[in-house]
Amino acid sequence: MSGANDTARVGPAPRITGRSSSHFTRLVRVFEQELGVACEFAPVYDLASLDARDYAGNPTLKLPVLTKVGATVFGAENICRVLAGSAPEHRRIVWPDDMRDLQARNAQELVWHAMQAQVQLGFGTQIAQLPADSIYFAKAAAGLRNALEWLDERLPPVIATLPPRDLSLLEASLFCLLEHQAFRATVPLAPYGRLMAFADEFGKRASARNTPYCFDVPPAG
């Protein structure tokens, strides 16, 4: 017998709790699109909240979070791996542990660092309205620029070391970082021509076009 019984057996769709303006959230939504795993999206409107319930139970008060039947998953890479395990069809995905080249591993580490620095700068200076000339933010901005310079200089040979794939975490996370730089405008991207060219090319993918950055607006009333 099919129909309603099938729906009950399958259960509700997984839910991604996050923000449409977040590069970590966008990363998991790019994977969702690439893997064909249909998920609901639950936006978090108030990042100043100190209630873990507003972050789908994440005790660190961070996003994104994936909730599915019987499980709650914290963190972007963790969620991407769970989504890959739920994909209806096999996809060749290159994870950081699949990369044998040390420069490629360094590249992923710098992408993660740059994403965290972007959060630090965006939340601290734009949301919390703290002084941007603080050494805390000045060092974050300097480290972010240094990471982008390193990536710009080495990106083509690093990409060339990746094995055949449908998707890699390195490329997807780098794309989300670069577009977020333009969206949040903390560090100009103009000096990094190779990175901009990479972002333009990756941005042609349907998963990129379908997950643009925007600010979530609470429903009226």
MARNU-631501 format. One record per residue: residue in three letters; x, y, z of N, C-alpha, C in turn. Coordinates in pm, whole numbers, plus 50000, padded with zeros to 5 digits. Example, Ala and Ser with C-alpha at 12.3 -4.5 7.8 and 13.67 -1.06 7.14 Angstrom:
<sites>
Ala, 51319, 49431, 50780, 51230, 49550, 50780, 51320, 49670, 50780
Ser, 51285, 49775, 50708, 51367, 49894, 50714, 51290, 50003, 50787
</sites>
This chain:
<sites>
Met, 50085, 49882, 50000, 50000, 50000, 50000, 50089, 50124, 50000
Ser, 50050, 50229, 49929, 50135, 50346, 49916, 50059, 50468, 49966
Gly, 50112, 50587, 49929, 50044, 50712, 49964, 50075, 50754, 50105
Ala, 49969, 50772, 50188, 49986, 50825, 50323, 50075, 50736, 50407
Asn, 50063, 50603, 50390, 50147, 50513, 50469, 50294, 50530, 50437
Asp, 50325, 50553, 50308, 50464, 50576, 50269, 50516, 50703, 50335
Thr, 50434, 50809, 50335, 50477, 50934, 50396, 50505, 50917, 50544
Ala, 50416, 50842, 50611, 50436, 50819, 50753, 50563, 50740, 50779
Arg, 50591, 50644, 50692, 50709, 50561, 50711, 50836, 50641, 50689
Val, 50835, 50729, 50590, 50953, 50808, 50560, 50976, 50914, 50668
Gly, 50870, 50974, 50720, 50883, 51074, 50824, 50900, 51213, 50765
Pro, 50906, 51313, 50852, 50919, 51451, 50804, 51055, 51475, 50739
Ala, 51059, 51577, 50655, 51185, 51612, 50589, 51285, 51664, 50691
Pro, 51414, 51641, 50669, 51515, 51702, 50756, 51499, 51854, 50756
Arg, 51537, 51916, 50865, 51525, 52062, 50876, 51662, 52123, 50902
Ile, 51695, 52225, 50825, 51817, 52302, 50846, 51778, 52430, 50919
Thr, 51833, 52449, 51038, 51814, 52573, 51111, 51938, 52659, 51089
Gly, 51918, 52780, 51040, 52032, 52866, 51010, 51988, 53003, 50967
Arg, 52073, 53068, 50890, 52043, 53202, 50839, 52082, 53209, 50692
Ser, 51999, 53273, 50613, 52028, 53287, 50470, 52145, 53382, 50444
Ser, 52186, 53454, 50547, 52301, 53544, 50536, 52430, 53480, 50587
Ser, 52425, 53352, 50624, 52540, 53283, 50683, 52610, 53195, 50580
His, 52744, 53208, 50573, 52818, 53122, 50479, 52823, 52978, 50526
Phe, 52822, 52952, 50656, 52817, 52814, 50703, 52682, 52750, 50669
Thr, 52574, 52827, 50685, 52443, 52776, 50645, 52437, 52753, 50495
Arg, 52492, 52846, 50419, 52487, 52831, 50274, 52562, 52706, 50229
Leu, 52672, 52675, 50296, 52748, 52556, 50259, 52661, 52432, 50267
Val, 52586, 52416, 50375, 52504, 52296, 50386, 52387, 52301, 50288
Arg, 52339, 52419, 50254, 52231, 52427, 50156, 52281, 52400, 50014
Val, 52406, 52436, 49985, 52467, 52397, 49857, 52476, 52245, 49850
Phe, 52521, 52181, 49957, 52528, 52035, 49959, 52389, 51974, 49945
Glu, 52292, 52030, 50013, 52155, 51982, 50002, 52110, 51983, 49856
Gln, 52139, 52092, 49786, 52100, 52104, 49646, 52178, 52006, 49558
Glu, 52307, 51999, 49578, 52391, 51913, 49496, 52355, 51765, 49514
Leu, 52316, 51728, 49635, 52290, 51588, 49666, 52145, 51547, 49644
Gly, 52058, 51645, 49621, 51918, 51613, 49599, 51846, 51567, 49724
Val, 51888, 51621, 49839, 51823, 51588, 49966, 51731, 51705, 50003
Ala, 51602, 51685, 49994, 51509, 51793, 50021, 51501, 51821, 50171
Cys, 51527, 51944, 50209, 51523, 51983, 50350, 51433, 52105, 50367
Glu, 51369, 52113, 50483, 51302, 52236, 50523, 51407, 52333, 50574
Phe, 51372, 52462, 50574, 51464, 52563, 50625, 51395, 52645, 50733
Ala, 51459, 52655, 50849, 51405, 52730, 50962, 51502, 52843, 50995
Pro, 51471, 52967, 50955, 51563, 53078, 50981, 51565, 53121, 51126
Val, 51682, 53162, 51172, 51698, 53221, 51305, 51708, 53372, 51284
Tyr, 51617, 53445, 51342, 51609, 53588, 51316, 51694, 53671, 51412
Asp, 51716, 53623, 51533, 51784, 53703, 51635, 51912, 53635, 51681
Leu, 52025, 53680, 51629, 52153, 53621, 51668, 52197, 53666, 51808
Ala, 52127, 53762, 51866, 52159, 53805, 52002, 52097, 53713, 52107
Ser, 52012, 53620, 52064, 51947, 53531, 52159, 52049, 53442, 52231
Leu, 52027, 53423, 52360, 52112, 53336, 52441, 52040, 53207, 52479
Asp, 51930, 53179, 52410, 51849, 53061, 52437, 51881, 52953, 52334
Ala, 51936, 52841, 52381, 51975, 52733, 52289, 51858, 52680, 52208
Arg, 51737, 52696, 52258, 51620, 52650, 52183, 51604, 52725, 52051
Asp, 51653, 52849, 52047, 51645, 52926, 51923, 51744, 52877, 51819
Tyr, 51840, 52794, 51862, 51942, 52739, 51772, 51924, 52587, 51759
Ala, 51798, 52544, 51761, 51763, 52402, 51747, 51835, 52315, 51848
Gly, 51860, 52372, 51968, 51921, 52295, 52075, 52072, 52293, 52078
Asn, 52139, 52365, 51988, 52285, 52366, 51989, 52334, 52443, 52113
Pro, 52403, 52378, 52205, 52443, 52444, 52329, 52544, 52557, 52307
Thr, 52614, 52557, 52193, 52711, 52663, 52166, 52647, 52788, 52107
Leu, 52516, 52783, 52080, 52442, 52896, 52022, 52496, 52933, 51884
Lys, 52530, 52829, 51808, 52585, 52849, 51673, 52498, 52778, 51570
Leu, 52519, 52817, 51446, 52447, 52764, 51332, 52546, 52717, 51226
Pro, 52501, 52626, 51138, 52369, 52565, 51123, 52353, 52440, 51209
Val, 52226, 52395, 51215, 52191, 52271, 51283, 52098, 52193, 51192
Leu, 52119, 52064, 51182, 52030, 51976, 51106, 51952, 51890, 51205
Thr, 51821, 51888, 51190, 51739, 51797, 51271, 51667, 51702, 51177
Lys, 51673, 51576, 51210, 51604, 51473, 51134, 51551, 51371, 51233
Val, 51475, 51278, 51184, 51413, 51180, 51274, 51521, 51110, 51358
Gly, 51513, 51129, 51487, 51604, 51060, 51578, 51741, 51120, 51592
Ala, 51768, 51237, 51532, 51903, 51290, 51538, 51904, 51442, 51525
Thr, 52001, 51503, 51593, 52032, 51645, 51577, 52181, 51654, 51546
Val, 52215, 51731, 51443, 52353, 51736, 51395, 52402, 51880, 51399
Phe, 52515, 51904, 51466, 52571, 52037, 51480, 52689, 52055, 51384
Gly, 52699, 52172, 51323, 52819, 52207, 51247, 52809, 52177, 51099
Ala, 52867, 52267, 51018, 52851, 52261, 50873, 52909, 52133, 50811
Glu, 53035, 52102, 50839, 53094, 51982, 50778, 53022, 51856, 50825
Asn, 52991, 51850, 50952, 52919, 51736, 51007, 52786, 51716, 50934
Ile, 52714, 51827, 50913, 52585, 51820, 50842, 52605, 51776, 50699
Cys, 52706, 51830, 50631, 52731, 51792, 50492, 52755, 51642, 50479
Arg, 52826, 51584, 50573, 52853, 51440, 50568, 52725, 51360, 50591
Val, 52640, 51407, 50681, 52513, 51338, 50704, 52424, 51347, 50581
Leu, 52421, 51463, 50518, 52342, 51479, 50396, 52393, 51385, 50287
Ala, 52525, 51372, 50276, 52581, 51282, 50175, 52536, 51139, 50200
Gly, 52526, 51102, 50327, 52480, 50967, 50358, 52333, 50945, 50331
Ser, 52258, 51055, 50315, 52114, 51047, 50287, 52080, 51068, 50141
Ala, 52180, 51092, 50057, 52154, 51125, 49917, 52087, 51009, 49845
Pro, 51988, 51039, 49760, 51920, 50932, 49688, 52008, 50865, 49582
Glu, 52110, 50936, 49535, 52204, 50880, 49437, 52347, 50906, 49484
His, 52435, 50818, 49444, 52575, 50833, 49483, 52638, 50953, 49414
Arg, 52711, 51032, 49488, 52788, 51144, 49435, 52932, 51130, 49480
Arg, 53024, 51161, 49389, 53166, 51156, 49423, 53202, 51286, 49495
Ile, 53224, 51277, 49625, 53254, 51394, 49706, 53396, 51381, 49761
Val, 53472, 51488, 49749, 53607, 51491, 49805, 53599, 51564, 49939
Trp, 53627, 51489, 50046, 53631, 51544, 50180, 53775, 51581, 50216
Pro, 53796, 51660, 50320, 53934, 51695, 50357, 54024, 51575, 50379
Asp, 53970, 51466, 50435, 54053, 51349, 50460, 54084, 51271, 50332
Asp, 54021, 51307, 50220, 54055, 51245, 50091, 54170, 51316, 50022
Met, 54208, 51433, 50070, 54312, 51512, 50004, 54449, 51469, 50056
Arg, 54535, 51427, 49967, 54667, 51381, 50004, 54770, 51494, 49997
Asp, 54741, 51596, 49917, 54835, 51707, 49901, 54829, 51799, 50023
Leu, 54945, 51829, 50083, 54947, 51909, 50204, 54900, 52052, 50180
Gln, 54928, 52106, 50062, 54882, 52241, 50033, 54730, 52245, 50023
Ala, 54670, 52141, 49970, 54524, 52136, 49964, 54466, 52131, 50105
Arg, 54530, 52055, 50192, 54483, 52050, 50331, 54501, 52185, 50399
Asn, 54614, 52250, 50370, 54634, 52385, 50422, 54526, 52480, 50371
Ala, 54490, 52465, 50244, 54388, 52551, 50185, 54256, 52536, 50259
Gln, 54217, 52412, 50289, 54092, 52393, 50362, 54099, 52455, 50501
Glu, 54213, 52440, 50567, 54229, 52500, 50700, 54216, 52652, 50694
Leu, 54274, 52712, 50590, 54265, 52857, 50578, 54124, 52903, 50541
Val, 54052, 52823, 50465, 53913, 52856, 50436, 53831, 52856, 50564
Trp, 53849, 52753, 50647, 53776, 52750, 50775, 53813, 52871, 50860
His, 53943, 52902, 50866, 53986, 53018, 50945, 53921, 53146, 50893
Ala, 53923, 53163, 50762, 53867, 53285, 50703, 53717, 53295, 50727
Met, 53647, 53183, 50723, 53504, 53185, 50750, 53477, 53227, 50894
Gln, 53556, 53175, 50987, 53540, 53214, 51127, 53574, 53361, 51147
Ala, 53680, 53407, 51080, 53717, 53548, 51093, 53608, 53639, 51038
Gln, 53545, 53597, 50931, 53436, 53676, 50874, 53319, 53686, 50972
Val, 53290, 53576, 51043, 53187, 53580, 51147, 53228, 53676, 51258
Gln, 53353, 53665, 51300, 53404, 53751, 51406, 53389, 53899, 51369
Leu, 53428, 53933, 51248, 53421, 54073, 51204, 53276, 54117, 51183
Gly, 53197, 54032, 51117, 53060, 54070, 51088, 52977, 54086, 51214
Phe, 52986, 53987, 51304, 52907, 53993, 51426, 52957, 54104, 51518
Gly, 53089, 54113, 51530, 53145, 54210, 51625, 53126, 54355, 51585
Thr, 53154, 54387, 51459, 53151, 54527, 51418, 53018, 54569, 51357
Gln, 52947, 54477, 51292, 52824, 54515, 51223, 52700, 54488, 51306
Ile, 52699, 54379, 51382, 52581, 54345, 51462, 52595, 54400, 51604
Ala, 52709, 54370, 51670, 52729, 54419, 51807, 52773, 54564, 51812
Gln, 52815, 54620, 51696, 52856, 54760, 51688, 52974, 54792, 51779
Leu, 53067, 54697, 51790, 53189, 54721, 51866, 53290, 54795, 51780
Pro, 53384, 54866, 51840, 53480, 54946, 51761, 53569, 54861, 51672
Ala, 53569, 54893, 51544, 53644, 54814, 51447, 53795, 54828, 51463
Asp, 53842, 54935, 51530, 53986, 54955, 51545, 54045, 54878, 51663
Ser, 53962, 54800, 51731, 54013, 54714, 51838, 54115, 54615, 51781
Ile, 54221, 54585, 51856, 54321, 54490, 51809, 54258, 54353, 51782
Tyr, 54150, 54321, 51853, 54081, 54193, 51833, 54030, 54183, 51689
Phe, 53969, 54291, 51640, 53917, 54290, 51504, 54025, 54321, 51401
Ala, 54122, 54405, 51438, 54230, 54437, 51346, 54311, 54313, 51312
Lys, 54337, 54230, 51412, 54412, 54106, 51387, 54329, 54009, 51304
Ala, 54199, 54002, 51333, 54112, 53914, 51254, 54111, 53955, 51108
Ala, 54102, 54087, 51082, 54101, 54135, 50943, 54234, 54109, 50874
Ala, 54345, 54128, 50946, 54477, 54102, 50887, 54493, 53954, 50854
Gly, 54450, 53867, 50946, 54458, 53723, 50919, 54370, 53682, 50803
Leu, 54255, 53746, 50791, 54165, 53716, 50680, 54227, 53756, 50547
Arg, 54285, 53876, 50542, 54351, 53920, 50418, 54469, 53829, 50385
Asn, 54546, 53790, 50485, 54660, 53701, 50460, 54614, 53566, 50406
Ala, 54505, 53514, 50461, 54453, 53386, 50414, 54405, 53397, 50269
Leu, 54335, 53504, 50236, 54289, 53523, 50099, 54406, 53537, 50002
Glu, 54511, 53607, 50044, 54629, 53622, 49958, 54694, 53486, 49934
Trp, 54709, 53407, 50039, 54769, 53274, 50027, 54687, 53188, 49932
Leu, 54556, 53188, 49949, 54468, 53108, 49864, 54472, 53156, 49720
Asp, 54477, 53286, 49700, 54479, 53340, 49564, 54606, 53297, 49491
Glu, 54717, 53295, 49560, 54845, 53259, 49498, 54851, 53111, 49462
Arg, 54784, 53026, 49537, 54803, 52882, 49523, 54681, 52805, 49472
Leu, 54572, 52875, 49446, 54447, 52804, 49416, 54456, 52711, 49295
Pro, 54504, 52754, 49177, 54502, 52663, 49061, 54575, 52532, 49085
Pro, 54700, 52532, 49137, 54765, 52402, 49160, 54697, 52320, 49269
Val, 54638, 52385, 49368, 54567, 52311, 49472, 54446, 52241, 49413
Ile, 54367, 52311, 49334, 54249, 52250, 49271, 54291, 52135, 49180
Ala, 54405, 52149, 49115, 54452, 52046, 49023, 54486, 51915, 49095
Thr, 54512, 51922, 49226, 54546, 51800, 49299, 54423, 51719, 49340
Leu, 54304, 51777, 49329, 54184, 51707, 49376, 54149, 51593, 49282
Pro, 54107, 51480, 49335, 54068, 51366, 49250, 53937, 51394, 49176
Pro, 53903, 51311, 49077, 53775, 51328, 49005, 53659, 51333, 49105
Arg, 53562, 51421, 49079, 53460, 51446, 49179, 53337, 51511, 49116
Asp, 53226, 51500, 49186, 53109, 51581, 49157, 53109, 51708, 49242
Leu, 53173, 51699, 49358, 53173, 51811, 49452, 53285, 51790, 49551
Ser, 53344, 51899, 49597, 53441, 51891, 49706, 53405, 51991, 49813
Leu, 53432, 51955, 49937, 53405, 52046, 50048, 53492, 52170, 50036
Leu, 53614, 52154, 49990, 53704, 52268, 49975, 53646, 52371, 49879
Glu, 53605, 52327, 49761, 53555, 52422, 49662, 53424, 52486, 49705
Ala, 53334, 52406, 49762, 53205, 52459, 49804, 53222, 52559, 49918
Ser, 53306, 52528, 50016, 53326, 52619, 50128, 53399, 52746, 50084
Leu, 53494, 52733, 49993, 53564, 52850, 49941, 53468, 52942, 49868
Phe, 53382, 52886, 49786, 53283, 52967, 49715, 53194, 53043, 49814
Cys, 53145, 52973, 49916, 53057, 53037, 50014, 53130, 53149, 50087
Leu, 53257, 53127, 50119, 53337, 53231, 50182, 53349, 53354, 50092
Leu, 53386, 53332, 49967, 53412, 53445, 49877, 53287, 53527, 49851
Glu, 53175, 53461, 49827, 53053, 53537, 49804, 53008, 53609, 49931
His, 53039, 53552, 50046, 53004, 53618, 50172, 53088, 53743, 50193
Gln, 53213, 53740, 50146, 53296, 53860, 50154, 53231, 53974, 50078
Ala, 53178, 53945, 49962, 53111, 54049, 49884, 52981, 54092, 49951
Phe, 52910, 53996, 50011, 52781, 54024, 50073, 52797, 54108, 50200
Arg, 52892, 54071, 50284, 52914, 54141, 50410, 53016, 54255, 50397
Ala, 53099, 54249, 50295, 53193, 54357, 50262, 53283, 54395, 50379
Thr, 53350, 54296, 50438, 53447, 54327, 50543, 53588, 54345, 50487
Val, 53622, 54265, 50385, 53753, 54275, 50320, 53730, 54277, 50169
Pro, 53781, 54376, 50097, 53759, 54381, 49952, 53821, 54261, 49881
Leu, 53752, 54210, 49778, 53802, 54095, 49703, 53877, 54135, 49577
Ala, 53874, 54262, 49542, 53935, 54305, 49415, 54080, 54262, 49397
Pro, 54163, 54260, 49502, 54303, 54220, 49480, 54322, 54072, 49448
Tyr, 54219, 53991, 49459, 54235, 53846, 49449, 54167, 53794, 49323
Gly, 54232, 53816, 49211, 54171, 53786, 49082, 54142, 53639, 49061
Arg, 54232, 53550, 49104, 54209, 53407, 49085, 54089, 53360, 49168
Leu, 54079, 53412, 49289, 53966, 53374, 49373, 53834, 53424, 49314
Met, 53835, 53544, 49261, 53713, 53598, 49202, 53672, 53518, 49079
Ala, 53770, 53476, 48999, 53740, 53395, 48881, 53683, 53259, 48922
Phe, 53741, 53201, 49027, 53688, 53074, 49078, 53544, 53090, 49123
Ala, 53515, 53197, 49199, 53379, 53218, 49250, 53281, 53238, 49135
Asp, 53323, 53309, 49031, 53235, 53329, 48915, 53202, 53196, 48849
Glu, 53300, 53108, 48837, 53278, 52979, 48772, 53191, 52888, 48857
Phe, 53223, 52877, 48986, 53142, 52792, 49074, 53000, 52846, 49084
Gly, 52987, 52977, 49076, 52857, 53040, 49089, 52761, 53007, 48977
Lys, 52809, 52944, 48870, 52722, 52902, 48760, 52643, 52775, 48794
Arg, 52684, 52705, 48898, 52615, 52583, 48936, 52476, 52616, 48987
Ala, 52382, 52527, 48962, 52245, 52549, 49007, 52238, 52562, 49158
Ser, 52321, 52485, 49230, 52320, 52490, 49376, 52361, 52627, 49427
Ala, 52449, 52694, 49355, 52491, 52829, 49393, 52383, 52931, 49359
Arg, 52325, 52916, 49239, 52221, 53011, 49198, 52097, 53002, 49286
Asn, 52069, 52883, 49339, 51947, 52862, 49417, 51962, 52896, 49565
Thr, 52083, 52937, 49607, 52105, 52965, 49750, 52171, 53101, 49771
Pro, 52118, 53207, 49712, 52183, 53338, 49726, 52175, 53390, 49870
Tyr, 52273, 53471, 49906, 52268, 53534, 50036, 52157, 53639, 50042
Cys, 52090, 53644, 50155, 51990, 53747, 50179, 51967, 53753, 50330
Phe, 51897, 53857, 50372, 51863, 53869, 50513, 51722, 53816, 50535
Asp, 51707, 53722, 50627, 51576, 53665, 50657, 51488, 53768, 50727
Val, 51367, 53781, 50682, 51273, 53878, 50737, 51166, 53804, 50816
Pro, 51150, 53838, 50945, 51046, 53770, 51025, 50908, 53791, 50964
Pro, 50821, 53692, 50974, 50686, 53708, 50922, 50611, 53820, 50995
Ala, 50528, 53891, 50922, 50452, 54001, 50981, 50357, 53949, 51089
Gly, 50344, 54029, 51194, 50252, 53992, 51300, 50314, 53901, 51402
</sites>
